[in-house]
């Protein structure tokens, strides 16, 4: 009998999904996951829908001294681009990855193949959610962030990324000190529609921030313009 699970009733899992919460970095502390726990996190992250088995993502692990080494890169690049930066800001850049005992960078990598780029990006998002849930399920808090370092070309190059690589997120993982607060969640009536031909679709437009306009395009790829 196969040990694969395609459907398994579980009130515990459903309760977990309905109440999961990201953890602010000021509530995160050591210890972080042990090696076996990190492997579980990455195995779960890799077990997601992936049309064509393209594996359009990979992971970089920052722990121990590697976090400070990365911080030196962030600080140097920030100073180069902001020569008037004050010491407090530069110290913040140097300690960016020291806010948690473990940081996992998940990289969305566009791959050549017949399957659409959009599906590759969606697969990376699914991997990120599985990564978070697997860490939570082992008792750790998670905060999925990007910040400026995810989009800076010089930072990406310094970390070894190329034009096909995009930072889907930096996942800060550690033990929790204190209780995170709940935040507002979408009202399902604003985003759910039981469709039929004449129905007005609830598109969640009340969540538009009109005064902000549309954000700039953050995802560019060497293959976006290919037929």
Buried (B, 14 or more C-beta within 10 A) or exposed (E): EEEEEEEEEEEEEEEEEEEEEBBBBEBBBEEBBEEEBBEBBBEBBBEBEBBBEBEBBBBBEBBEEEBEEBBEBBBBBBBEEEEEBEEEBBEBBBBBBEBBBBBBBBBBBBBEBEBEBEBBBBBBBBBBBBBBBBBBBBEBBBBBBEEEBBBBEBBBBBBEBEEBBBBBBBBBBBBBEEEEEEEEEEEEEEBEEEEEEEEEEBEEEEEEEEEEEEEEEEEEBEBEEEE
